[in-house]
């Protein structure tokens, strides 16, 4: 009779332990899900930045009147590497 009582009590404790493990697992899954949702929100915000639809970039444009003062540099087409290999 004592063995049966011990066996039943062991089974009861093991079932309680299994329930606590499943709740711990569920809590871990919920935490991971929250972290993933935060990452996706951040990605959605950054994706909007990379598209650039909502940003005014006209302040970074070059004024064409300032380009007239820059001297034109002619390319040197006389590039010869023969003297390097002598």
PDB file of N, CA, C and O in Angstrom:
ATOM      1  N   UNK A   1       0.823  -1.192   0.000  1.00  0.00           N
ATOM      2  CA  UNK A   1       0.000   0.000   0.000  1.00  0.00           C
ATOM      3  C   UNK A   1       0.863   1.250   0.000  1.00  0.00           C
ATOM      4  O   UNK A   1       0.558   2.232  -0.677  1.00  0.00           O
ATOM      5  N   UNK A   2       1.968   1.200   0.784  1.00  0.00           N
ATOM      6  CA  UNK A   2       2.852   2.356   0.829  1.00  0.00           C
ATOM      7  C   UNK A   2       3.501   2.606  -0.536  1.00  0.00           C
ATOM      8  O   UNK A   2       3.698   3.754  -0.933  1.00  0.00           O
ATOM      9  N   UNK A   3       3.828   1.535  -1.242  1.00  0.00           N
ATOM     10  CA  UNK A   3       4.448   1.670  -2.559  1.00  0.00           C
ATOM     11  C   UNK A   3       3.488   2.325  -3.556  1.00  0.00           C
ATOM     12  O   UNK A   3       3.897   3.143  -4.379  1.00  0.00           O
ATOM     13  N   UNK A   4       2.258   1.967  -3.472  1.00  0.00           N
ATOM     14  CA  UNK A   4       1.253   2.558  -4.363  1.00  0.00           C
ATOM     15  C   UNK A   4       1.098   4.043  -4.049  1.00  0.00           C
ATOM     16  O   UNK A   4       1.012   4.871  -4.956  1.00  0.00           O
ATOM     17  N   UNK A   5       1.063   4.370  -2.764  1.00  0.00           N
ATOM     18  CA  UNK A   5       0.936   5.768  -2.348  1.00  0.00           C
ATOM     19  C   UNK A   5       2.155   6.583  -2.802  1.00  0.00           C
ATOM     20  O   UNK A   5       2.008   7.714  -3.265  1.00  0.00           O
ATOM     21  N   UNK A   6       3.341   6.012  -2.670  1.00  0.00           N
ATOM     22  CA  UNK A   6       4.570   6.689  -3.110  1.00  0.00           C
ATOM     23  C   UNK A   6       4.554   6.852  -4.631  1.00  0.00           C
ATOM     24  O   UNK A   6       4.926   7.906  -5.146  1.00  0.00           O
ATOM     25  N   UNK A   7       4.132   5.830  -5.337  1.00  0.00           N
ATOM     26  CA  UNK A   7       4.063   5.875  -6.791  1.00  0.00           C
ATOM     27  C   UNK A   7       3.075   6.942  -7.266  1.00  0.00           C
ATOM     28  O   UNK A   7       3.358   7.691  -8.202  1.00  0.00           O
ATOM     29  N   UNK A   8       1.919   7.001  -6.611  1.00  0.00           N
ATOM     30  CA  UNK A   8       0.909   8.005  -6.978  1.00  0.00           C
ATOM     31  C   UNK A   8       1.429   9.409  -6.672  1.00  0.00           C
ATOM     32  O   UNK A   8       1.226  10.329  -7.464  1.00  0.00           O
ATOM     33  N   UNK A   9       2.082   9.575  -5.557  1.00  0.00           N
ATOM     34  CA  UNK A   9       2.610  10.902  -5.214  1.00  0.00           C
ATOM     35  C   UNK A   9       3.722  11.319  -6.182  1.00  0.00           C
ATOM     36  O   UNK A   9       3.804  12.490  -6.554  1.00  0.00           O
ATOM     37  N   UNK A  10       4.576  10.381  -6.592  1.00  0.00           N
ATOM     38  CA  UNK A  10       5.617  10.684  -7.580  1.00  0.00           C
ATOM     39  C   UNK A  10       5.012  11.085  -8.917  1.00  0.00           C
ATOM     40  O   UNK A  10       5.492  12.017  -9.563  1.00  0.00           O
ATOM     41  N   UNK A  11       3.978  10.395  -9.331  1.00  0.00           N
ATOM     42  CA  UNK A  11       3.306  10.744 -10.587  1.00  0.00           C
ATOM     43  C   UNK A  11       2.657  12.122 -10.494  1.00  0.00           C
ATOM     44  O   UNK A  11       2.676  12.882 -11.462  1.00  0.00           O
ATOM     45  N   UNK A  12       2.091  12.445  -9.353  1.00  0.00           N
ATOM     46  CA  UNK A  12       1.467  13.752  -9.173  1.00  0.00           C
ATOM     47  C   UNK A  12       2.514  14.863  -9.227  1.00  0.00           C
ATOM     48  O   UNK A  12       2.306  15.887  -9.877  1.00  0.00           O
ATOM     49  N   UNK A  13       3.646  14.655  -8.537  1.00  0.00           N
ATOM     50  CA  UNK A  13       4.704  15.666  -8.568  1.00  0.00           C
ATOM     51  C   UNK A  13       5.304  15.811  -9.961  1.00  0.00           C
ATOM     52  O   UNK A  13       5.626  16.922 -10.383  1.00  0.00           O
ATOM     53  N   UNK A  14       5.454  14.712 -10.671  1.00  0.00           N
ATOM     54  CA  UNK A  14       6.027  14.791 -12.020  1.00  0.00           C
ATOM     55  C   UNK A  14       5.071  15.518 -12.971  1.00  0.00           C
ATOM     56  O   UNK A  14       5.513  16.247 -13.859  1.00  0.00           O
ATOM     57  N   UNK A  15       3.768  15.319 -12.786  1.00  0.00           N
ATOM     58  CA  UNK A  15       2.813  16.033 -13.645  1.00  0.00           C
ATOM     59  C   UNK A  15       2.810  17.523 -13.322  1.00  0.00           C
ATOM     60  O   UNK A  15       2.663  18.348 -14.224  1.00  0.00           O
ATOM     61  N   UNK A  16       2.971  17.882 -12.046  1.00  0.00           N
ATOM     62  CA  UNK A  16       3.066  19.302 -11.682  1.00  0.00           C
ATOM     63  C   UNK A  16       4.341  19.920 -12.251  1.00  0.00           C
ATOM     64  O   UNK A  16       4.333  21.066 -12.700  1.00  0.00           O
ATOM     65  N   UNK A  17       5.419  19.169 -12.231  1.00  0.00           N
ATOM     66  CA  UNK A  17       6.682  19.656 -12.778  1.00  0.00           C
ATOM     67  C   UNK A  17       6.567  19.855 -14.288  1.00  0.00           C
ATOM     68  O   UNK A  17       7.081  20.835 -14.827  1.00  0.00           O
ATOM     69  N   UNK A  18       5.904  18.938 -14.964  1.00  0.00           N
ATOM     70  CA  UNK A  18       5.709  19.055 -16.408  1.00  0.00           C
ATOM     71  C   UNK A  18       4.855  20.275 -16.730  1.00  0.00           C
ATOM     72  O   UNK A  18       5.121  20.966 -17.714  1.00  0.00           O
ATOM     73  N   UNK A  19       3.834  20.554 -15.920  1.00  0.00           N
ATOM     74  CA  UNK A  19       3.000  21.738 -16.131  1.00  0.00           C
ATOM     75  C   UNK A  19       3.808  23.013 -15.945  1.00  0.00           C
ATOM     76  O   UNK A  19       3.648  23.975 -16.697  1.00  0.00           O
ATOM     77  N   UNK A  20       4.685  23.016 -14.929  1.00  0.00           N
ATOM     78  CA  UNK A  20       5.491  24.217 -14.696  1.00  0.00           C
ATOM     79  C   UNK A  20       6.482  24.421 -15.841  1.00  0.00           C
ATOM     80  O   UNK A  20       6.776  25.559 -16.209  1.00  0.00           O
ATOM     81  N   UNK A  21       6.999  23.328 -16.407  1.00  0.00           N
ATOM     82  CA  UNK A  21       7.901  23.449 -17.562  1.00  0.00           C
ATOM     83  C   UNK A  21       7.165  24.004 -18.768  1.00  0.00           C
ATOM     84  O   UNK A  21       7.718  24.808 -19.519  1.00  0.00           O
ATOM     85  N   UNK A  22       5.934  23.586 -18.957  1.00  0.00           N
ATOM     86  CA  UNK A  22       5.185  24.089 -20.111  1.00  0.00           C
ATOM     87  C   UNK A  22       4.849  25.564 -19.945  1.00  0.00           C
ATOM     88  O   UNK A  22       4.821  26.303 -20.929  1.00  0.00           O
ATOM     89  N   UNK A  23       4.593  26.008 -18.711  1.00  0.00           N
ATOM     90  CA  UNK A  23       4.333  27.431 -18.507  1.00  0.00           C
ATOM     91  C   UNK A  23       5.600  28.243 -18.693  1.00  0.00           C
ATOM     92  O   UNK A  23       5.553  29.352 -19.225  1.00  0.00           O
ATOM     93  N   UNK A  24       6.745  27.698 -18.258  1.00  0.00           N
ATOM     94  CA  UNK A  24       8.017  28.385 -18.469  1.00  0.00           C
ATOM     95  C   UNK A  24       8.305  28.481 -19.965  1.00  0.00           C
ATOM     96  O   UNK A  24       8.758  29.516 -20.453  1.00  0.00           O
ATOM     97  N   UNK A  25       8.044  27.418 -20.672  1.00  0.00           N
ATOM     98  CA  UNK A  25       8.250  27.407 -22.122  1.00  0.00           C
ATOM     99  C   UNK A  25       7.323  28.413 -22.802  1.00  0.00           C
ATOM    100  O   UNK A  25       7.738  29.115 -23.725  1.00  0.00           O
ATOM    101  N   UNK A  26       6.097  28.485 -22.359  1.00  0.00           N
ATOM    102  CA  UNK A  26       5.145  29.447 -22.937  1.00  0.00           C
ATOM    103  C   UNK A  26       5.592  30.882 -22.666  1.00  0.00           C
ATOM    104  O   UNK A  26       5.445  31.751 -23.525  1.00  0.00           O
ATOM    105  N   UNK A  27       6.138  31.132 -21.477  1.00  0.00           N
ATOM    106  CA  UNK A  27       6.640  32.474 -21.154  1.00  0.00           C
ATOM    107  C   UNK A  27       7.836  32.827 -22.029  1.00  0.00           C
ATOM    108  O   UNK A  27       7.947  33.963 -22.492  1.00  0.00           O
ATOM    109  N   UNK A  28       8.731  31.871 -22.263  1.00  0.00           N
ATOM    110  CA  UNK A  28       9.876  32.117 -23.136  1.00  0.00           C
ATOM    111  C   UNK A  28       9.419  32.420 -24.561  1.00  0.00           C
ATOM    112  O   UNK A  28       9.951  33.321 -25.210  1.00  0.00           O
ATOM    113  N   UNK A  29       8.439  31.673 -25.040  1.00  0.00           N
ATOM    114  CA  UNK A  29       7.923  31.901 -26.386  1.00  0.00           C
ATOM    115  C   UNK A  29       7.277  33.270 -26.513  1.00  0.00           C
ATOM    116  O   UNK A  29       7.435  33.947 -27.529  1.00  0.00           O
ATOM    117  N   UNK A  30       6.547  33.679 -25.478  1.00  0.00           N
ATOM    118  CA  UNK A  30       5.911  34.992 -25.489  1.00  0.00           C
ATOM    119  C   UNK A  30       6.967  36.096 -25.501  1.00  0.00           C
ATOM    120  O   UNK A  30       6.806  37.098 -26.197  1.00  0.00           O
ATOM    121  N   UNK A  31       8.036  35.921 -24.743  1.00  0.00           N
ATOM    122  CA  UNK A  31       9.110  36.913 -24.712  1.00  0.00           C
ATOM    123  C   UNK A  31       9.809  36.998 -26.073  1.00  0.00           C
ATOM    124  O   UNK A  31      10.099  38.093 -26.554  1.00  0.00           O
ATOM    125  N   UNK A  32      10.076  35.858 -26.685  1.00  0.00           N
ATOM    126  CA  UNK A  32      10.701  35.841 -28.009  1.00  0.00           C
ATOM    127  C   UNK A  32       9.792  36.482 -29.054  1.00  0.00           C
ATOM    128  O   UNK A  32      10.260  37.176 -29.956  1.00  0.00           O
ATOM    129  N   UNK A  33       8.496  36.245 -28.921  1.00  0.00           N
ATOM    130  CA  UNK A  33       7.540  36.836 -29.851  1.00  0.00           C
ATOM    131  C   UNK A  33       7.524  38.354 -29.719  1.00  0.00           C
ATOM    132  O   UNK A  33       7.465  39.059 -30.726  1.00  0.00           O
ATOM    133  N   UNK A  34       7.575  38.865 -28.499  1.00  0.00           N
ATOM    134  CA  UNK A  34       7.621  40.311 -28.281  1.00  0.00           C
ATOM    135  C   UNK A  34       8.895  40.917 -28.871  1.00  0.00           C
ATOM    136  O   UNK A  34       8.850  41.985 -29.482  1.00  0.00           O
ATOM    137  N   UNK A  35      10.024  40.240 -28.691  1.00  0.00           N
ATOM    138  CA  UNK A  35      11.286  40.739 -29.245  1.00  0.00           C
ATOM    139  C   UNK A  35      11.231  40.757 -30.767  1.00  0.00           C
ATOM    140  O   UNK A  35      11.726  41.694 -31.394  1.00  0.00           O
ATOM    141  N   UNK A  36      10.640  39.738 -31.361  1.00  0.00           N
ATOM    142  CA  UNK A  36      10.534  39.685 -32.823  1.00  0.00           C
ATOM    143  C   UNK A  36       9.622  40.792 -33.341  1.00  0.00           C
ATOM    144  O   UNK A  36       9.900  41.384 -34.384  1.00  0.00           O
ATOM    145  N   UNK A  37       8.549  41.075 -32.633  1.00  0.00           N
ATOM    146  CA  UNK A  37       7.642  42.158 -33.029  1.00  0.00           C
ATOM    147  C   UNK A  37       8.370  43.493 -32.968  1.00  0.00           C
ATOM    148  O   UNK A  37       8.189  44.334 -33.849  1.00  0.00           O
ATOM    149  N   UNK A  38       9.198  43.703 -31.931  1.00  0.00           N
ATOM    150  CA  UNK A  38       9.978  44.939 -31.822  1.00  0.00           C
ATOM    151  C   UNK A  38      10.953  45.065 -32.988  1.00  0.00           C
ATOM    152  O   UNK A  38      11.115  46.147 -33.551  1.00  0.00           O
ATOM    153  N   UNK A  39      11.608  43.949 -33.355  1.00  0.00           N
ATOM    154  CA  UNK A  39      12.549  43.980 -34.473  1.00  0.00           C
ATOM    155  C   UNK A  39      11.824  44.305 -35.777  1.00  0.00           C
ATOM    156  O   UNK A  39      12.346  45.055 -36.602  1.00  0.00           O
ATOM    157  N   UNK A  40      10.637  43.752 -35.972  1.00  0.00           N
ATOM    158  CA  UNK A  40       9.898  44.018 -37.201  1.00  0.00           C
ATOM    159  C   UNK A  40       9.419  45.455 -37.268  1.00  0.00           C
ATOM    160  O   UNK A  40       9.395  46.049 -38.346  1.00  0.00           O
ATOM    161  N   UNK A  41       9.033  46.026 -36.127  1.00  0.00           N
ATOM    162  CA  UNK A  41       8.646  47.438 -36.112  1.00  0.00           C
ATOM    163  C   UNK A  41       9.835  48.321 -36.467  1.00  0.00           C
ATOM    164  O   UNK A  41       9.693  49.295 -37.207  1.00  0.00           O
ATOM    165  N   UNK A  42      11.008  47.977 -35.938  1.00  0.00           N
ATOM    166  CA  UNK A  42      12.218  48.742 -36.242  1.00  0.00           C
ATOM    167  C   UNK A  42      12.541  48.624 -37.730  1.00  0.00           C
ATOM    168  O   UNK A  42      12.895  49.617 -38.367  1.00  0.00           O
ATOM    169  N   UNK A  43      12.423  47.432 -38.281  1.00  0.00           N
ATOM    170  CA  UNK A  43      12.687  47.242 -39.700  1.00  0.00           C
ATOM    171  C   UNK A  43      11.714  48.041 -40.554  1.00  0.00           C
ATOM    172  O   UNK A  43      12.108  48.634 -41.559  1.00  0.00           O
ATOM    173  N   UNK A  44      10.457  48.058 -40.162  1.00  0.00           N
ATOM    174  CA  UNK A  44       9.467  48.822 -40.919  1.00  0.00           C
ATOM    175  C   UNK A  44       9.811  50.304 -40.912  1.00  0.00           C
ATOM    176  O   UNK A  44       9.640  50.990 -41.920  1.00  0.00           O
ATOM    177  N   UNK A  45      10.293  50.798 -39.784  1.00  0.00           N
ATOM    178  CA  UNK A  45      10.675  52.201 -39.689  1.00  0.00           C
ATOM    179  C   UNK A  45      11.905  52.472 -40.552  1.00  0.00           C
ATOM    180  O   UNK A  45      11.945  53.480 -41.258  1.00  0.00           O
ATOM    181  N   UNK A  46      12.895  51.606 -40.511  1.00  0.00           N
ATOM    182  CA  UNK A  46      14.095  51.811 -41.316  1.00  0.00           C
ATOM    183  C   UNK A  46      13.799  51.680 -42.796  1.00  0.00           C
ATOM    184  O   UNK A  46      14.399  52.387 -43.605  1.00  0.00           O
ATOM    185  N   UNK A  47      12.902  50.805 -43.167  1.00  0.00           N
ATOM    186  CA  UNK A  47      12.563  50.632 -44.573  1.00  0.00           C
ATOM    187  C   UNK A  47      11.948  51.924 -45.108  1.00  0.00           C
ATOM    188  O   UNK A  47      12.201  52.304 -46.251  1.00  0.00           O
ATOM    189  N   UNK A  48      11.160  52.585 -44.307  1.00  0.00           N
ATOM    190  CA  UNK A  48      10.577  53.857 -44.713  1.00  0.00           C
ATOM    191  C   UNK A  48      11.691  54.874 -44.930  1.00  0.00           C
ATOM    192  O   UNK A  48      11.618  55.690 -45.848  1.00  0.00           O
ATOM    193  N   UNK A  49      12.723  54.827 -44.088  1.00  0.00           N
ATOM    194  CA  UNK A  49      13.845  55.749 -44.235  1.00  0.00           C
ATOM    195  C   UNK A  49      14.589  55.480 -45.539  1.00  0.00           C
ATOM    196  O   UNK A  49      14.940  56.422 -46.251  1.00  0.00           O
ATOM    197  N   UNK A  50      14.830  54.240 -45.858  1.00  0.00           N
ATOM    198  CA  UNK A  50      15.582  53.918 -47.053  1.00  0.00           C
ATOM    199  C   UNK A  50      14.807  54.250 -48.321  1.00  0.00           C
ATOM    200  O   UNK A  50      15.416  54.530 -49.354  1.00  0.00           O
ATOM    201  N   UNK A  51      13.491  54.226 -48.266  1.00  0.00           N
ATOM    202  CA  UNK A  51      12.717  54.593 -49.439  1.00  0.00           C
ATOM    203  C   UNK A  51      12.780  56.091 -49.683  1.00  0.00           C
ATOM    204  O   UNK A  51      12.782  56.515 -50.839  1.00  0.00           O
ATOM    205  N   UNK A  52      12.830  56.889 -48.661  1.00  0.00           N
ATOM    206  CA  UNK A  52      13.019  58.315 -48.792  1.00  0.00           C
ATOM    207  C   UNK A  52      11.818  59.081 -49.288  1.00  0.00           C
ATOM    208  O   UNK A  52      11.970  60.228 -49.707  1.00  0.00           O
ATOM    209  N   UNK A  53      10.642  58.511 -49.263  1.00  0.00           N
ATOM    210  CA  UNK A  53       9.459  59.205 -49.764  1.00  0.00           C
ATOM    211  C   UNK A  53       9.052  60.373 -48.881  1.00  0.00           C
ATOM    212  O   UNK A  53       8.481  61.347 -49.371  1.00  0.00           O
ATOM    213  N   UNK A  54       9.330  60.293 -47.615  1.00  0.00           N
ATOM    214  CA  UNK A  54       8.848  61.295 -46.673  1.00  0.00           C
ATOM    215  C   UNK A  54       9.903  62.342 -46.314  1.00  0.00           C
ATOM    216  O   UNK A  54       9.657  63.177 -45.443  1.00  0.00           O
ATOM    217  N   UNK A  55      11.059  62.322 -46.955  1.00  0.00           N
ATOM    218  CA  UNK A  55      12.137  63.228 -46.598  1.00  0.00           C
ATOM    219  C   UNK A  55      12.370  64.248 -47.702  1.00  0.00           C
ATOM    220  O   UNK A  55      12.309  63.921 -48.887  1.00  0.00           O
ATOM    221  N   UNK A  56      12.638  65.493 -47.299  1.00  0.00           N
ATOM    222  CA  UNK A  56      12.922  66.566 -48.232  1.00  0.00           C
ATOM    223  C   UNK A  56      14.433  66.687 -48.355  1.00  0.00           C
ATOM    224  O   UNK A  56      15.099  67.141 -47.426  1.00  0.00           O
ATOM    225  N   UNK A  57      14.975  66.283 -49.496  1.00  0.00           N
ATOM    226  CA  UNK A  57      16.412  66.298 -49.705  1.00  0.00           C
ATOM    227  C   UNK A  57      16.856  67.480 -50.560  1.00  0.00           C
ATOM    228  O   UNK A  57      17.998  67.512 -51.019  1.00  0.00           O
ATOM    229  N   UNK A  58      15.975  68.446 -50.781  1.00  0.00           N
ATOM    230  CA  UNK A  58      16.324  69.580 -51.642  1.00  0.00           C
ATOM    231  C   UNK A  58      17.410  70.454 -51.030  1.00  0.00           C
ATOM    232  O   UNK A  58      18.093  71.169 -51.764  1.00  0.00           O
ATOM    233  N   UNK A  59      17.591  70.423 -49.733  1.00  0.00           N
ATOM    234  CA  UNK A  59      18.643  71.230 -49.108  1.00  0.00           C
ATOM    235  C   UNK A  59      20.029  70.683 -49.425  1.00  0.00           C
ATOM    236  O   UNK A  59      21.015  71.395 -49.236  1.00  0.00           O
ATOM    237  N   UNK A  60      20.139  69.449 -49.898  1.00  0.00           N
ATOM    238  CA  UNK A  60      21.423  68.852 -50.225  1.00  0.00           C
ATOM    239  C   UNK A  60      21.760  68.963 -51.702  1.00  0.00           C
ATOM    240  O   UNK A  60      22.812  68.481 -52.121  1.00  0.00           O
ATOM    241  N   UNK A  61      20.904  69.581 -52.504  1.00  0.00           N
ATOM    242  CA  UNK A  61      21.182  69.738 -53.923  1.00  0.00           C
ATOM    243  C   UNK A  61      22.247  70.808 -54.135  1.00  0.00           C
ATOM    244  O   UNK A  61      22.353  71.760 -53.361  1.00  0.00           O
ATOM    245  N   UNK A  62      23.034  70.636 -55.194  1.00  0.00           N
ATOM    246  CA  UNK A  62      24.102  71.577 -55.512  1.00  0.00           C
ATOM    247  C   UNK A  62      23.523  72.733 -56.309  1.00  0.00           C
ATOM    248  O   UNK A  62      22.753  72.526 -57.247  1.00  0.00           O
ATOM    249  N   UNK A  63      23.897  73.962 -55.929  1.00  0.00           N
ATOM    250  CA  UNK A  63      23.447  75.152 -56.647  1.00  0.00           C
ATOM    251  C   UNK A  63      24.227  75.241 -57.957  1.00  0.00           C
ATOM    252  O   UNK A  63      25.458  75.281 -57.941  1.00  0.00           O
ATOM    253  N   UNK A  64      23.537  75.272 -59.072  1.00  0.00           N
ATOM    254  CA  UNK A  64      24.208  75.266 -60.375  1.00  0.00           C
ATOM    255  C   UNK A  64      24.993  76.549 -60.624  1.00  0.00           C
ATOM    256  O   UNK A  64      25.944  76.532 -61.405  1.00  0.00           O
ATOM    257  N   UNK A  65      24.633  77.641 -59.999  1.00  0.00           N
ATOM    258  CA  UNK A  65      25.386  78.889 -60.190  1.00  0.00           C
ATOM    259  C   UNK A  65      26.759  78.818 -59.534  1.00  0.00           C
ATOM    260  O   UNK A  65      27.667  79.536 -59.954  1.00  0.00           O
ATOM    261  N   UNK A  66      26.938  77.992 -58.537  1.00  0.00           N
ATOM    262  CA  UNK A  66      28.249  77.850 -57.891  1.00  0.00           C
ATOM    263  C   UNK A  66      29.188  76.995 -58.729  1.00  0.00           C
ATOM    264  O   UNK A  66      30.399  77.030 -58.510  1.00  0.00           O
ATOM    265  N   UNK A  67      28.673  76.238 -59.668  1.00  0.00           N
ATOM    266  CA  UNK A  67      29.525  75.390 -60.499  1.00  0.00           C
ATOM    267  C   UNK A  67      30.291  76.183 -61.551  1.00  0.00           C
ATOM    268  O   UNK A  67      31.297  75.700 -62.071  1.00  0.00           O
ATOM    269  N   UNK A  68      29.834  77.392 -61.873  1.00  0.00           N
ATOM    270  CA  UNK A  68      30.507  78.192 -62.901  1.00  0.00           C
ATOM    271  C   UNK A  68      31.891  78.640 -62.450  1.00  0.00           C
ATOM    272  O   UNK A  68      32.764  78.858 -63.290  1.00  0.00           O
ATOM    273  N   UNK A  69      32.110  78.781 -61.169  1.00  0.00           N
ATOM    274  CA  UNK A  69      33.402  79.255 -60.664  1.00  0.00           C
ATOM    275  C   UNK A  69      34.452  78.149 -60.579  1.00  0.00           C
ATOM    276  O   UNK A  69      35.616  78.444 -60.309  1.00  0.00           O
ATOM    277  N   UNK A  70      34.092  76.926 -60.793  1.00  0.00           N
ATOM    278  CA  UNK A  70      35.039  75.814 -60.714  1.00  0.00           C
ATOM    279  C   UNK A  70      35.713  75.653 -62.071  1.00  0.00           C
ATOM    280  O   UNK A  70      35.028  75.514 -63.085  1.00  0.00           O
ATOM    281  N   UNK A  71      37.024  75.669 -62.107  1.00  0.00           N
ATOM    282  CA  UNK A  71      37.708  75.535 -63.402  1.00  0.00           C
ATOM    283  C   UNK A  71      37.563  74.122 -63.962  1.00  0.00           C
ATOM    284  O   UNK A  71      37.527  73.145 -63.214  1.00  0.00           O
ATOM    285  N   UNK A  72      37.482  74.033 -65.267  1.00  0.00           N
ATOM    286  CA  UNK A  72      37.346  72.757 -65.947  1.00  0.00           C
ATOM    287  C   UNK A  72      38.718  72.115 -66.066  1.00  0.00           C
ATOM    288  O   UNK A  72      39.647  72.751 -66.563  1.00  0.00           O
ATOM    289  N   UNK A  73      38.864  70.917 -65.640  1.00  0.00           N
ATOM    290  CA  UNK A  73      40.132  70.194 -65.702  1.00  0.00           C
ATOM    291  C   UNK A  73      40.078  69.264 -66.902  1.00  0.00           C
ATOM    292  O   UNK A  73      39.231  68.375 -66.989  1.00  0.00           O
ATOM    293  N   UNK A  74      40.997  69.491 -67.814  1.00  0.00           N
ATOM    294  CA  UNK A  74      41.056  68.662 -69.018  1.00  0.00           C
ATOM    295  C   UNK A  74      41.740  67.337 -68.695  1.00  0.00           C
ATOM    296  O   UNK A  74      42.727  67.321 -67.959  1.00  0.00           O
ATOM    297  N   UNK A  75      41.242  66.242 -69.224  1.00  0.00           N
ATOM    298  CA  UNK A  75      41.877  64.950 -68.965  1.00  0.00           C
ATOM    299  C   UNK A  75      43.210  64.841 -69.715  1.00  0.00           C
ATOM    300  O   UNK A  75      43.390  65.403 -70.796  1.00  0.00           O
ATOM    301  N   UNK A  76      44.108  64.118 -69.117  1.00  0.00           N
ATOM    302  CA  UNK A  76      45.418  63.901 -69.726  1.00  0.00           C
ATOM    303  C   UNK A  76      45.369  62.573 -70.480  1.00  0.00           C
ATOM    304  O   UNK A  76      45.450  61.504 -69.875  1.00  0.00           O
ATOM    305  N   UNK A  77      45.237  62.647 -71.794  1.00  0.00           N
ATOM    306  CA  UNK A  77      45.116  61.433 -72.598  1.00  0.00           C
ATOM    307  C   UNK A  77      46.467  60.839 -72.952  1.00  0.00           C
ATOM    308  O   UNK A  77      46.524  59.841 -73.669  1.00  0.00           O
ATOM    309  N   UNK A  78      47.520  61.404 -72.487  1.00  0.00           N
ATOM    310  CA  UNK A  78      48.834  60.961 -72.854  1.00  0.00           C
ATOM    311  C   UNK A  78      49.403  60.015 -71.793  1.00  0.00           C
ATOM    312  O   UNK A  78      50.571  60.114 -71.419  1.00  0.00           O
ATOM    313  N   UNK A  79      48.595  59.140 -71.339  1.00  0.00           N
ATOM    314  CA  UNK A  79      49.000  58.187 -70.303  1.00  0.00           C
ATOM    315  C   UNK A  79      49.775  57.054 -70.968  1.00  0.00           C
ATOM    316  O   UNK A  79      49.234  56.307 -71.783  1.00  0.00           O
ATOM    317  N   UNK A  80      51.040  56.942 -70.609  1.00  0.00           N
ATOM    318  CA  UNK A  80      51.891  55.923 -71.213  1.00  0.00           C
ATOM    319  C   UNK A  80      52.656  55.204 -70.106  1.00  0.00           C
ATOM    320  O   UNK A  80      53.367  55.845 -69.330  1.00  0.00           O
ATOM    321  N   UNK A  81      52.520  53.886 -70.024  1.00  0.00           N
ATOM    322  CA  UNK A  81      53.167  53.118 -68.959  1.00  0.00           C
ATOM    323  C   UNK A  81      54.401  52.379 -69.485  1.00  0.00           C
ATOM    324  O   UNK A  81      54.939  51.511 -68.797  1.00  0.00           O
ATOM    325  N   UNK A  82      54.853  52.715 -70.697  1.00  0.00           N
ATOM    326  CA  UNK A  82      56.013  52.009 -71.247  1.00  0.00           C
ATOM    327  C   UNK A  82      57.258  52.226 -70.427  1.00  0.00           C
ATOM    328  O   UNK A  82      58.062  51.306 -70.279  1.00  0.00           O
ATOM    329  N   UNK A  83      57.445  53.431 -69.883  1.00  0.00           N
ATOM    330  CA  UNK A  83      58.655  53.689 -69.118  1.00  0.00           C
ATOM    331  C   UNK A  83      58.666  52.950 -67.775  1.00  0.00           C
ATOM    332  O   UNK A  83      59.727  52.783 -67.172  1.00  0.00           O
ATOM    333  N   UNK A  84      57.517  52.514 -67.310  1.00  0.00           N
ATOM    334  CA  UNK A  84      57.461  51.771 -66.059  1.00  0.00           C
ATOM    335  C   UNK A  84      57.995  50.358 -66.239  1.00  0.00           C
ATOM    336  O   UNK A  84      58.612  49.805 -65.328  1.00  0.00           O
ATOM    337  N   UNK A  85      57.764  49.777 -67.399  1.00  0.00           N
ATOM    338  CA  UNK A  85      58.157  48.385 -67.637  1.00  0.00           C
ATOM    339  C   UNK A  85      59.524  48.251 -68.281  1.00  0.00           C
ATOM    340  O   UNK A  85      59.886  47.144 -68.679  1.00  0.00           O
ATOM    341  N   UNK A  86      60.313  49.326 -68.406  1.00  0.00           N
ATOM    342  CA  UNK A  86      61.674  49.230 -68.999  1.00  0.00           C
ATOM    343  C   UNK A  86      62.649  48.648 -68.043  1.00  0.00           C
ATOM    344  O   UNK A  86      63.825  48.498 -68.376  1.00  0.00           O
TER     345      UNK A  86
END
